[in-house]
Amino acid sequence: QKEVEQNSGPLSVPEGAIASLNCTYSDRGSQSFFWYRQYSGKSPELIMFIYSNGDKEDGRFTAQLNKASQYVSLLIRDSQPSDSATYLCAVHTGRRALTFGSGTRLQVQP
Amino acid sequence: DGGITQSPKYLFRKEGQNVTLSCEQNLNHDAMYWYRQDPGQGLRLIYYSQIVNDFQKGDIAEGYSVSREKKESFPLTVTSAQKNPTAFYLCASSQSRYSRLKAFFGQGTRLTVV
Protein backbone atom coordinates (compact mmCIF):
# COMPACT_ATOMS: atom_id res chain seq x y z
CA GLN A 1 0.00 0.00 0.00
CA LYS A 2 1.33 3.41 -0.94
CA GLU A 3 1.80 5.84 1.93
CA VAL A 4 -0.20 8.57 0.17
CA GLU A 5 -2.75 7.76 -2.53
CA GLN A 6 -4.56 9.96 -4.99
CA ASN A 7 -6.71 9.27 -8.02
CA SER A 8 -4.61 10.26 -11.03
CA GLY A 9 -7.60 11.63 -12.95
CA PRO A 10 -8.08 13.58 -15.06
CA LEU A 11 -10.90 15.14 -13.09
CA SER A 12 -12.90 17.29 -15.48
CA VAL A 13 -15.27 19.99 -14.19
CA PRO A 14 -17.05 22.87 -15.95
CA GLU A 15 -16.03 26.43 -15.23
CA GLY A 16 -17.76 27.76 -12.10
CA ALA A 17 -18.29 24.32 -10.56
CA ILE A 18 -16.77 22.88 -7.39
CA ALA A 19 -13.79 20.59 -7.89
CA SER A 20 -13.25 17.98 -5.20
CA LEU A 21 -9.87 16.31 -4.88
CA ASN A 22 -9.22 13.48 -2.46
CA CYS A 23 -6.22 11.90 -0.81
CA THR A 24 -5.82 8.99 1.61
CA TYR A 25 -2.80 8.16 3.74
CA SER A 26 -1.68 5.04 5.56
CA ASP A 27 0.26 6.29 8.62
CA ARG A 28 -2.11 7.05 11.51
CA GLY A 29 0.66 9.07 13.16
CA SER A 30 0.66 11.64 10.34
CA GLN A 31 0.57 15.15 11.71
CA SER A 32 0.57 17.67 8.87
CA PHE A 33 -1.11 17.73 5.49
CA PHE A 34 -0.42 19.89 2.46
CA TRP A 35 -1.79 20.56 -1.00
CA TYR A 36 0.51 21.68 -3.77
CA ARG A 37 -0.50 22.85 -7.25
CA GLN A 38 1.83 22.02 -10.12
CA TYR A 39 1.41 23.44 -13.60
CA SER A 40 2.85 21.43 -16.47
CA GLY A 41 6.64 21.78 -16.58
CA LYS A 42 6.78 23.86 -13.40
CA SER A 43 7.64 23.20 -9.78
CA PRO A 44 5.00 22.59 -7.08
CA GLU A 45 3.48 25.59 -5.30
CA LEU A 46 2.07 25.31 -1.77
CA ILE A 47 -1.59 26.35 -1.74
CA MET A 48 -3.07 24.90 1.46
CA PHE A 49 -2.01 23.21 4.68
CA ILE A 50 -4.03 21.72 7.53
CA TYR A 51 -3.05 20.22 10.86
CA SER A 52 -6.31 19.60 12.74
CA ASN A 53 -9.52 17.74 11.98
CA GLY A 54 -12.15 19.81 10.23
CA ASP A 55 -12.16 22.42 7.51
CA LYS A 56 -9.78 25.22 6.69
CA GLU A 57 -10.79 27.85 4.16
CA ASP A 58 -8.63 30.27 2.18
CA GLY A 59 -10.38 32.16 -0.57
CA ARG A 60 -11.79 29.67 -3.08
CA PHE A 61 -9.90 26.78 -1.50
CA THR A 62 -11.06 24.59 1.40
CA ALA A 63 -8.97 21.80 2.87
CA GLN A 64 -10.76 19.11 4.86
CA LEU A 65 -9.09 16.65 7.21
CA ASN A 66 -10.55 13.51 8.79
CA LYS A 67 -7.86 11.71 10.77
CA ALA A 68 -10.16 8.88 11.87
CA SER A 69 -10.81 7.97 8.24
CA GLN A 70 -7.29 8.94 7.15
CA TYR A 71 -8.27 11.19 4.32
CA VAL A 72 -7.71 14.77 3.36
CA SER A 73 -9.50 16.62 0.60
CA LEU A 74 -9.28 19.88 -1.30
CA LEU A 75 -12.33 21.73 -2.58
CA ILE A 76 -11.97 24.44 -5.19
CA ARG A 77 -15.07 26.62 -5.50
CA ASP A 78 -15.94 28.59 -8.65
CA SER A 79 -13.34 26.64 -10.64
CA GLN A 80 -11.53 28.62 -13.33
CA PRO A 81 -9.61 27.39 -16.40
CA SER A 82 -6.48 28.74 -14.68
CA ASP A 83 -7.02 26.11 -11.95
CA SER A 84 -6.23 23.39 -14.50
CA ALA A 85 -3.11 21.74 -13.09
CA THR A 86 -1.95 18.69 -11.17
CA TYR A 87 -2.69 18.80 -7.45
CA LEU A 88 -0.27 16.97 -5.18
CA CYS A 89 -1.20 15.83 -1.71
CA ALA A 90 1.72 15.70 0.75
CA VAL A 91 1.79 14.27 4.23
CA HIS A 92 4.24 14.50 7.11
CA THR A 93 4.27 10.88 8.21
CA GLY A 94 6.73 11.23 11.08
CA ARG A 95 9.82 10.92 8.93
CA ARG A 96 11.82 14.04 8.36
CA ALA A 97 10.50 14.90 4.95
CA LEU A 98 7.16 15.15 3.20
CA THR A 99 5.74 12.13 1.39
CA PHE A 100 3.85 12.95 -1.78
CA GLY A 101 1.02 11.28 -3.64
CA SER A 102 1.26 10.89 -7.40
CA GLY A 103 -1.13 13.78 -7.99
CA THR A 104 -4.58 14.35 -9.51
CA ARG A 105 -4.82 16.17 -12.82
CA LEU A 106 -7.66 18.70 -12.85
CA GLN A 107 -9.14 20.05 -16.07
CA VAL A 108 -11.57 22.97 -15.88
CA GLN A 109 -13.60 23.25 -19.07
CA PRO A 110 -14.52 26.81 -20.20
CA ASP B 1 14.02 38.51 -3.25
CA GLY B 2 13.95 35.53 -0.90
CA GLY B 3 13.68 32.13 -2.44
CA ILE B 4 15.26 28.93 -3.65
CA THR B 5 17.40 28.97 -6.77
CA GLN B 6 18.20 25.86 -8.74
CA SER B 7 20.66 25.80 -11.60
CA PRO B 8 20.91 24.99 -14.36
CA LYS B 9 17.31 24.83 -15.56
CA TYR B 10 18.23 22.22 -18.20
CA LEU B 11 21.16 19.80 -18.05
CA PHE B 12 22.36 17.13 -20.44
CA ARG B 13 24.49 14.25 -19.27
CA LYS B 14 26.50 11.82 -21.32
CA GLU B 15 26.66 8.18 -20.38
CA GLY B 16 29.16 7.56 -17.57
CA GLN B 17 29.40 11.21 -16.59
CA ASN B 18 28.84 12.73 -13.14
CA VAL B 19 26.87 15.97 -13.01
CA THR B 20 26.09 18.31 -10.13
CA LEU B 21 22.83 20.20 -9.66
CA SER B 22 22.98 23.38 -7.65
CA CYS B 23 20.45 24.46 -5.00
CA GLU B 24 20.82 27.71 -3.04
CA GLN B 25 18.33 29.31 -0.63
CA ASN B 26 18.32 32.67 1.11
CA LEU B 27 15.32 31.97 3.35
CA ASN B 28 17.51 31.08 6.34
CA HIS B 29 15.87 27.64 6.36
CA ASP B 30 17.54 24.84 8.31
CA ALA B 31 16.18 21.90 6.30
CA MET B 32 16.72 21.16 2.63
CA TYR B 33 15.50 18.34 0.43
CA TRP B 34 16.00 16.80 -3.00
CA TYR B 35 13.16 15.11 -4.82
CA ARG B 36 12.96 13.43 -8.20
CA GLN B 37 9.86 13.51 -10.41
CA ASP B 38 9.29 11.25 -13.40
CA PRO B 39 6.58 11.98 -16.00
CA GLY B 40 3.10 11.48 -14.56
CA GLN B 41 4.54 10.58 -11.17
CA GLY B 42 4.66 12.14 -7.75
CA LEU B 43 7.80 13.27 -6.00
CA ARG B 44 10.26 10.75 -4.58
CA LEU B 45 12.73 11.73 -1.87
CA ILE B 46 16.42 11.35 -2.72
CA TYR B 47 18.23 13.01 0.21
CA TYR B 48 17.44 15.47 2.96
CA SER B 49 19.40 17.55 5.42
CA GLN B 50 18.16 19.01 8.70
CA ILE B 51 21.35 20.86 9.60
CA VAL B 52 24.72 21.82 8.19
CA ASN B 53 27.18 18.91 7.82
CA ASP B 54 24.43 16.32 8.26
CA PHE B 55 22.23 14.60 5.70
CA GLN B 56 20.14 11.45 5.41
CA LYS B 57 19.22 9.10 2.58
CA GLY B 58 15.69 9.17 1.28
CA ASP B 59 13.83 6.46 -0.60
CA ILE B 60 15.90 6.47 -3.81
CA ALA B 61 19.44 7.56 -2.79
CA GLU B 62 21.35 4.99 -4.85
CA GLY B 63 23.44 6.67 -7.54
CA TYR B 64 23.23 10.11 -5.91
CA SER B 65 25.38 12.03 -3.45
CA VAL B 66 24.99 15.33 -1.61
CA SER B 67 26.88 17.68 0.67
CA ARG B 68 25.77 20.37 3.13
CA GLU B 69 28.79 22.48 3.95
CA LYS B 70 26.81 25.73 4.17
CA LYS B 71 23.31 26.39 5.48
CA GLU B 72 22.21 27.99 2.22
CA SER B 73 23.56 25.36 -0.19
CA PHE B 74 22.66 21.70 -0.84
CA PRO B 75 24.14 20.45 -4.15
CA LEU B 76 23.15 17.09 -5.61
CA THR B 77 25.56 14.99 -7.67
CA VAL B 78 24.10 12.45 -10.07
CA THR B 79 26.78 9.81 -10.49
CA SER B 80 27.36 7.32 -13.27
CA ALA B 81 25.96 4.66 -10.93
CA GLN B 82 22.47 6.13 -11.45
CA LYS B 83 21.32 4.12 -14.44
CA ASN B 84 18.19 6.06 -15.31
CA PRO B 85 18.80 9.69 -14.34
CA THR B 86 16.52 11.39 -16.86
CA ALA B 87 13.96 13.20 -14.67
CA PHE B 88 12.86 16.52 -13.20
CA TYR B 89 14.85 17.30 -10.04
CA LEU B 90 13.34 19.51 -7.37
CA CYS B 91 15.05 21.10 -4.41
CA ALA B 92 13.00 22.28 -1.45
CA SER B 93 13.58 23.85 1.93
CA SER B 94 11.67 24.30 5.18
CA GLN B 95 12.32 26.32 8.31
CA SER B 96 12.99 23.35 10.56
CA ARG B 97 11.67 19.95 11.53
CA TYR B 98 9.54 21.72 14.14
CA SER B 99 7.76 24.04 11.76
CA ARG B 100 5.29 21.45 10.55
CA LEU B 101 7.37 21.11 7.43
CA LYS B 102 5.93 23.77 5.14
CA ALA B 103 8.28 23.14 2.26
CA PHE B 104 8.92 25.50 -0.63
CA PHE B 105 10.41 24.51 -3.96
CA GLY B 106 12.91 25.88 -6.41
CA GLN B 107 12.06 26.00 -10.10
CA GLY B 108 13.63 22.61 -10.82
CA THR B 109 16.34 21.18 -13.05
CA ARG B 110 15.41 18.98 -15.98
CA LEU B 111 18.15 16.40 -16.55
CA THR B 112 18.38 14.42 -19.77
CA VAL B 113 20.84 11.66 -20.69
CA VAL B 114 22.15 11.99 -24.23
Interface residues (C-beta under 8 A of the other chain):
Chain A: V4 Q6 S8 Q31 S32 F34 K42 S43 P44 E45 L46 F49 Y51 L88 A90 H92 R96 A97 L98 T99 F100 G101 S102 G103
Chain B: A31 Y33 Y35 G40 Q41 G42 L43 R44 L45 Y48 Q50 Q56 G58 L90 R97 R100 L101 K102 A103 F104 F105 G106 Q107 G108
